[in-house]
Amino acid sequence: MHTLSALLLALAGLSANAAAFGFEELSALARNRAQSAWSDSTPALPADLARMDYDGLRDIRFRPERALWRDARLPYEAMFFHRGKLQAQAVRIHEITPDGARKLAYAREDFDFGKNALAATPWGDLDFAGLRVHTALNSPQYKDELVVFQGASYFRALGAGQQYGLSARGLAIDSAGGGPEEFPRFTDFWLERPAADARQLTVYALLDSPRAAGAYRFDITPGAQTTVQVRMRLFLRASDKPIATLGVAPLTSMFFFGENQPRPGDFRPEVHDSDGLLVASGNGEWIWRPLQNPARPIASSFALERLAGFGLMQRDRAFASYEDVEARYERRPSAWVKPLGDWGPGRVELLQLPAPDETHDNVVAYWVPRSLPAAGEPLELAWEIAWQGDAQQRAPGASVLQSRRGHGFVQPGDNRSGQVQYVLDVAGPALDALPPGTPVRAMVSADGNGRVVEQLAYPNPATHGWRMSFRVQRIDPARPVELRAFLQQDNHSVSETWSSILLPE
């Protein structure tokens, strides 16, 4: 019997006399996988499931009355997703109890197949396509969805009053700069049975891919701001194709259009799950990068000696900014990643892809360590993801409320050919604390392909903040221009740094 298979069977059969399952046991599995050649062991789907289209698969639902822990009236319940043509990869799910760990077998009677006409032939143990956890998030009388793990290493969570938007991932490999992207996936989950008064749920996951294997622990705490604390111990496989970009704590989102990039003909002012990347450096600088929907893929990076945090944020929380009664983009959460411990030097990388519509995730952000361990040596990191709503992470000084591009009234004969104008609204405690009449300057810079021809800063009485406007002259329209802007008072920065890229024409 294969060594890894033997280990899985042994863990599934743990008894009260055996050691409890935990992170160290999971790490042993991950290390063992990394020492073996990768193989995708997903069993084939039965023919009728393999033929099923998107609507047919959506019509298969787990029966709520058969949810894990429903009968015990515990504060959390788990339900599972059915495999099908579009969710073909099998995920093994286990429960950890005081008596040990046991594998949860697939049972056809746990599912309502809706209008699907399926053969009565037994399918055997199909395993599952993923899982979702429910708890009393918004009301004591009803258990809402709290977190979902489904597809590769994707997961997403909700705080109170929020609606699903962006996703997190366990790991990203070569999303940019390394040829075809590799998608590691969670092949096995272990759900720790919660106590009757548990305020937190613990989930373990085993990650596998052609060039890496890893152990993950997720401690999930629901609330107005649901948090997921992640502990990762990753082992790289020996490979003749080195990893070019190892993305830690990846976030994946959608930006179709927004205030900085309006879309003619659409009645909605903005359509996006996130409107910017926020980066906090260990040296105290905060950087805000508005998202764009580029004509061609574009990657940006922010090199740091120490990371304090980063996130894809949905700052604009007003319904009037979206006017979409169905999608309710103003309810989509922001996700703020905070390292637990010092991650050392590296970079935050932002990848933006062209999106033809709002159904495509086209934004990825992650941390890239400056150096990687040797094959077989562990890379151990921990972080917290806060899924935030109206109350969310901001720069301690002042933040950019909106950034718009375009000209206002232009005097006849005023030649602004090739110039681009930006208008930013900025507000926050550092500006609120300034006495009336305090001089504040706009500090704007461009790289070698741009020339700043005007920069202004003045109070905005409508927002009780400040407005910054500036114009930039392109030098070579076929090349991008990197821009930076912030507010300064008495040689001290009083705002975050707005950082954007003026894309080629």
N, C-alpha and C positions, 0 to 999 in steps of 0.2 A: 504493500500500500504506500502511496506517495506520502512523504513526511508531513506536508501541510495538511493533507486530507485527514491523516491520523490525528493531528493536533486539533483540527476542527471537531472531529467526532468526539474526542476526549473532552473538549470544553463543553460540547452540547450535552454530554452525559454527566456533568459534575453533580455530585451528591452532597449531602450535608457533611459527609466526612472529608470532602475534598476542599482544597483551598478556594476561597471566593474568587470570582472573576473580577479583574480590575485592569488598570492601565498597564501594569507591568506584564500581565499575561497577554494583553493585546499587543504590546510592543514585541513580545517574543514571536508572535504570529507574523507581524510586519517584518521583523528582521529575517525570519525564515523565508518569507516570500522574496525578499530582496536578494537572497542568496541563491534563488532558483530562477530558471528562465521563465519569463512571463508567458502566460497563455490565457486566452479567454475561454473560460469553461462554461459559458452560458449554454444551457441545454436548448435544443430546438423547440420552437413553438408548435403546438398542434395546428393542423392545416386551417381550421376555421378561425383561429385567433390570428394566424399569419396573414390571412386575407382581410382582416377587419380594417375598415377605414377610420378616419379621425372621429366622425360622429358616432360610429358604433362603439369605439373604445370609451368615448365620453359617456355613453349610456350605461356603462358598467359602474356600479357604485357599491361600496362596502356598506353592509347593513349596520346602521348605528347601534342597534340593540346587541350586536355581537362584538362591539368594540372591546379591545383589551382593557381590563380593569373596570368595565362598566358595572358588572355585577357586584364588585366589592365597594362601589361608591367612592372610589378614590378621587383626589382632586384633578387627576389627569387621565385621559383616555387616548388610546392609539388606534387608528384605523389604517388600512393598507391599500395600495393601488394595485390594480390587476395588470398583468402583462398583456401585451398585444403587439401588433405590427409596429406601432410607433413608440412603444415602450417595451422593447424586446428583451433587454438585458435583465437577467435574474438577480435579485437581491435577497440574500438570506437574512432573516430577522430572528433574534433571540430575545428571551426575557431573562433578566437576572433577578433571582429571588434569594431569600435567606438560605434556601436549600441548594443554591447553585444556579447554573445557567441551563436553559433548555431552548431548543430550537422550536420556533412556531411554524407548524406545518400548514401549508396551503389547504384550505377546505372550500370546495365549490359553493357550499351552502352559505358561506359568509358573504356572498355577493349577490346583488340584484342585477341581472343582466339586461333589464329593460326590454326593448323591442328586438334584441338580437335573437335570431334563431340559430341555436348551436347544437351540435351533435351531442347525444347523451353518452358517448364513449368516455370512460374515465380518463382523466388527464394525468393522474398521478400528482406528485408534489411539484407544482410549478414554481414555488417560491413567489416573490412579489416584485413589483416595479418600484416600490418606494413606500413611504409612510408619512402620515400626518398625525400631529398631536393636538388634542383639544383641551381647553380648560376654561374656567369661568373668568374670561378676560374683561368683558364689558358689563356683565350682569351676573349676580349670584345664581340666577335662575336658568342660565343657559351656558353650555360649554362651546365657546367659539374656537375656530382654528387658531392655533398659536404658532406652529412651526411646521414646515413641510420639507422633507428630504426626498428629492426625486430627480433622476437624470444625472448621470456622471457623478460629480461631487457637489452638485448644486443644492443649496438650501436657502430658505427665506423665512422670516419671522415677522410678527406683527406686535405692535403695542396697542393699547386701548384706543379705539376710535380710528384706527388706521385701516388701509386697504392695500392688498398686495401690490408691490411695485418691483423694485430692484431685487436682485438675488446676490447671495454670497456663494463662494466655492471653497472647497477644501484646499485646492492647489491648482495653479495654472502653469503649464509648461510650454514654452516657446510660442506664447501668444503673439509675440512680435520678434522679428529678427532672427528666427531660427528655422525657417522653412515651415512645413506643415505643423499646425498646432497639435499637441498631444493632449487628450482629455482624460486625466486620471478619473477613476470612479470608485465610489464606495461600493464594495461588493458584499459587505456584511455589517449588520447593525446589532447592537445589544442595548436593550432598553432596561434601565434599572427600575424595578418596581418601587413606586414612591410610597412613603408613609402616609397615613390618613391625614396628617396635617402638613404635608410637604409643601414648601413654598418654591421649590426648585426641582427640576427634572434633569436627570443625568442620562445622556445617550453616548454610547461608544460606537466608533465606526472604524472599519479596516479599509484603507485605501490601496488601490493597486493600479499600476500602469506599466507600459513597457520599460520605463527607465526609473521608476520609483515605487516604493511601497511605504505606507505610513500608518501609525496609530493615532487616533483622534479621540479626545474626550470633549463633550459639549455639556456645559452646565447652563441650563436655560431657566431664567427667572422672569416670569411675566409681570407686566405692569404698564403704567402709562408710557414708560420707556422700557420695553422688554430688552433684556441683555442676554447675550450668549457668550460665555467664556469658553474659549477654545484652547486646548492644549494639544500640541502636535509633536510627535517624534517621527521624523522622516528618515528613511534609508534609501540612498540612491543605488541603483543597480549598475554593475559594470557594463559599459556600453561602448561600442566603437563610434557612437554619435553623441558627443558631449552635449549636455543641456546648455543652450545659449541663454535662455531667460527662465529662471525659476521664480514664479510669481507666488508670493506668500500673502495670505488673507485677501484673495481676489474678490472684487465686487464687480457685478455685471449689471448694466442698466440700459435705458433707452432714452435717446434725445432725438426727436424728429424736427421740431422747430421751436423757437422761443422769442423773447423780446429782443435778443441780439441778432436773431436770424429769422424774421417773420416769413410766413409762407403766403403769397398772394392767392386769393381764391378760397381760402379756408376760413370759415366764420369764427373758428376758435383762435384766440390770440396766441396760445402756446399749447404744445403737446409734448410732454416729456415726463419720465419717471424721476429724473434728476436734472438739475440745471447747472451744477458746477462741482468741481473737485476742490476740496479744502485740504490743505496740507499744513501741519504744525511741525516746525523744525525744533530740534532740541536747543537751538540757540535763541529761541524766542520769536522768530519770524513766522508769520501766518500768511499763507499764499492762497488766493482764490482764483481758480481757473474756470471761467464760464465754458460750458460745453458747446460743441458745434456739431452739425451734421455735414461732414466734408464731402467734396466730390470724389476724393481719393483717400485711402487709408492714411492716417497720420498718427505718429507716435511722438509723445513728449515725455521728458523725464526731469525729475527734480532730485539732484544729488544731495545727500545729507550725511553728515557725520553721525547724527543721532536723530531718530524719528520720535516725535511726541504723539503723533496721530495723523490719520488721513481718513477721508470719507467722500463718498458720492452723496451730495446733499440735494434735497428738494426744498430750497429756501422759500420759494414763493408759495404761500399757503392760502391764498385768496381764491375763492371760486371764480370771481370775475376775471382772473388771469387765464382761465381755461375754458369756462362756459360749456363744459362737457358733463351733462347730467348723468350719463352712464359710466364713463371712465373715472370721474371724480379724482383727477390728478392731484388736487390739493390735499388729498388724504394719503397720498403715497409716502411711505417713510423715507427718511434719510438713514444712512448707515454710517456710523462713526466707529472707526477701528482704533483702539488704543493698545499699544504694546504693553504687555505685562512683563517688565524687565527690560534690560537694554538689548536691543537688536543689533547694535553695532552699526557700522557705516553701510551705506547702500543707496538705493534710489527708489522714489515713487515713480512708477511708470503709468502713463495714461495713453490708452489706445482708442482712437475714434475711427469708426468705419462708416461708409455711406449707408444710409437707411432709406429704402424706397417708401416706407410707410411706418406706422407706429407699432406694427406687430413684430418688428425685428429689434432685438437687443444689439446695440451697436457701440456700446461704451464699456471699456474694461479698465479698472485701476487696481494696482497691486504693488507690493513691496518686493524689491529685488535685492537680496543680500550681495555685498561686494564680492564675497568669496563663498564657495560651496565646499562641503566636506568631501573627503574621499569616498569612493564606493564602499558601502557597508558601515561607514561611520555615521552616527546619528546627528541630525540637525534638529534640535529641540527648541521650539519657540511657543510662546503663549500670548494670546491677545483677547480682548473683549470687543464684541460688536454691540453697539447700542443702536436699537431700531427706534428712531426718534420722530416725533410729530411736530406740533407747533413749538414746543420747547426743545431746542436742539443746540448742538455745539456751535459756538460762535468765537471769533477772535476776541480776546479780552478788551481790546481797544475800541475799534469800530469796524463794521462790516459793510460790504457792498450790498445794497438792497436790490439794485437793478443796474444792468449795463445795456445801453442801447447804442446802436450804430446808425448814423445818418445825419444829414444836414437839416437845419431849420431854415428860417428865412435867409436868403442870400441877396445882397445888394446887386442890382444890375451892374455888370462889368466886373464883378468880383471873380477873378479866375481861380477856381479851386480844382482845376483838372488834375486828376491823379491823387487828390487828397481824400483821406477818410477821417470822419469825425466820430468820436465816441463821447457819450454822456453817461456819467456814473453818479448814482445817488448813494451816499455813505452816511451811516448813523451808528451811534454806539456811545457807551459811557465815557470814553476818552474825549469825545467831542462835546457831550453834554456838560462835562465838567469845566469847559473853557468859559471864562468870563465873556460877556458880550463885547464885540469889537476886537477880540483876539485875532491877530493875523494868522491865517492858515494858508499854506502854499501847496499847490499841486506839483508833485514831483513825477515827471513822466520821462521815460527813456525808451529808445528803440535800438535794435541791433543795427548792423552795418547796412541793411537794406532799407532802412527807414530814417526819416528826418522829422523830428517834432517841430512843427511850425507855430503852434499855439498851445498854451496850457493855462487853464483858469480854475480857481476854486472860490466858491461863494456860498453863503448860507442859503438853504432851501426851506423857507417858512412852511411849506406844505407838509414836509416830512419831519420838520424840526431837526434836520440834519444838515449835511453839506452836499453841494453838487460840484462835481469835477468834470470839466469838459476839455477836450484837447483834439488837435488835428495832426495827422501824420501824412507826410508826403512819401509815397512809394518811390523807390529808385528803379528796381527791376520788377515790373508787375508779374513776371512769371515765377518769382521766388517769394517764399513767405517772409513775414516780418514778425519778429518777436517783440512784444510790448510789455512794459511794466509801469505801474502807476500806484502812488500812495499819497496820503496827505501828511504834511509835515508842519509842526509848530515848534519854533525855537530850536531847530536842529534835532527834534525828536519825532519819530514816526508816531502818528496818532490813529493809524488805521492799518488794516491788513494790506498786503500787497496784491493788487489786481494784476494778474498775469494772463495775457491772451496772445493768440497767434493770428495774425492777419493772413488769411490763406491766399495762395496765388489766384490770379484772375484767369 
